[in-house]
Amino acid sequence: QVQLVESGGGLVQPGGSLRLSCAASVSRFRITLMSWFRQTPGKSRELVASLVVSSGGLNYGDSVKGRFTISRDGPENTLYLQMNSLKPEDTAVYYCKFATLAREYWGQGIQVTVSS
């Protein structure tokens, strides 16, 4: 059973930075798409960024373009999200998702709070 574990969240002041990590419990399985989502109370889960493993193609939500960067450590199947110039509206629970051809795996979520 594959498990994803997020880390790196917490409280940061506006304008600050955080780096989220998402580590898989299994190092060798055929991931096709790696993504970060976020969710606030009363709202649906929103795509933050995604990475196509085969091509390296990247996609970002409009609200984070130019501020967030998604990347991966291929051999370790670890996903990162570098978040710069954070704003209060970035406050949310952040989730990573790994997709294979057969199914999707979600992390448990990690809180990011941007506040002075």
Backbone hydrogen bonds, N-H to C=O, Kabsch-Sander energy under -0.5 kcal/mol:
donor,donor_aa,acceptor,acceptor_aa,energy
4,L,106,W,-0.5
5,V,23,A,-2.3
7,S,21,S,-2.1
10,G,111,Q,-1.2
12,V,113,T,-2.6
15,G,86,L,-3.3
16,G,13,Q,-2.3
18,L,83,M,-2.1
20,L,81,L,-2.6
21,S,7,S,-2.6
22,C,79,L,-2.3
23,A,5,V,-2.4
24,A,76,E,-0.5
24,A,77,N,-0.9
25,S,3,Q,-2.4
29,F,27,S,-0.6
31,I,29,F,-1.6
32,T,99,A,-3.7
33,L,99,A,-1.6
34,M,51,L,-2.5
35,S,97,K,-2.7
36,W,49,A,-2.9
37,F,95,Y,-3.1
38,R,46,E,-2.2
39,Q,93,V,-2.0
43,K,40,T,-2.1
46,E,38,R,-3.4
48,V,36,W,-2.9
49,A,36,W,-1.6
50,S,59,N,-2.4
51,L,34,M,-2.8
52,V,57,G,-2.8
53,V,32,T,-1.9
53,V,51,L,-0.6
56,G,52,V,-2.7
59,N,50,S,-2.0
61,G,48,V,-2.7
64,V,61,G,-1.6
65,K,61,G,-1.0
67,R,64,V,-2.3
68,F,64,V,-2.1
69,T,82,Q,-2.3
71,S,80,Y,-1.6
73,D,78,T,-2.8
74,G,72,R,-0.7
76,E,73,D,-0.6
77,N,73,D,-0.8
77,N,74,G,-1.5
78,T,73,D,-1.6
79,L,22,C,-2.6
80,Y,71,S,-3.1
81,L,20,L,-2.1
82,Q,69,T,-3.0
83,M,18,L,-3.3
83,M,81,L,-0.6
84,N,67,R,-2.0
84,N,82,Q,-0.6
85,S,15,G,-0.6
86,L,16,G,-2.3
90,D,87,K,-2.3
91,T,88,P,-1.8
92,A,112,V,-2.0
93,V,39,Q,-2.6
94,Y,92,A,-0.6
94,Y,110,I,-3.2
95,Y,37,F,-2.7
97,K,35,S,-2.4
98,F,105,Y,-2.4
99,A,33,L,-2.8
100,T,103,R,-3.0
105,Y,98,F,-2.7
107,G,96,C,-2.4
108,Q,4,L,-0.6
110,I,94,Y,-2.0
112,V,92,A,-2.7
113,T,10,G,-2.8
115,S,12,V,-2.2
115,S,113,T,-0.7
